[in-house]
Amino acid sequence: MTLTISMQTILFILAILGCMVLVALIILLKKLIKLIENVDNLLIQNTTNVGLTIAKLPTILENVDAISDNVKEVSEVAVDIGDDISTAKDKFKTGIVKSASLAVKAKDHFKKN
């Protein structure tokens, strides 16, 4: 069983496929043009806001730098305070131990008498 397809049929199918691709490209280009127009309109409507935002960016970046420096300083102080608290805790613990031993010695002393 053989199937023969004429050259005219192949050319007709290719022509239909070409037309379909052409229609798809036209639709794609129309949507792309509409998107570009919307972006352009958006930029035109917000030109003032975009300009003000761009003008404020250096100040904002300076503020961010200052805040990051402050955070660094605060973290350094927090580490120092943590060390001081640890030292104070150790001294308090030593004082409690010494007081307890003195109390035991005093108790023993008064028991003997």
C-alpha positions, 0 to 999 in steps of 0.5 A: 500500500503506497501513499502518494502526496502531490507537490501541490498538496505539500505547498498548500500545507506549507502556505497555510502554515506560513499564514498561521505563523504570519497571523501569530506574529502580527498578534504578537507584534500588536500586543508588544506595541500595546505593552510599550505604549502602556509603559510609555504612558506610565512613565509619562504619568509618573515622570514627576514622581520618578524624578523626585525618587531619583533625586532622593536616592543619594540622601536615602543611601546616606541614611542607610550608611548612617544607620548601618554604622549606628547598628555596628556601634550598638552591637559593639556596645552590646558585646561590651555590656555582655562582657561586663554582665558576665564579669559582674555575675562571676564576682557576685558568684564569688562573693556568695561563695565567700559569704557562705564559707564565712557563714559556715566558719562563723556557725562553727565558731559559735558552736564551739563556744 
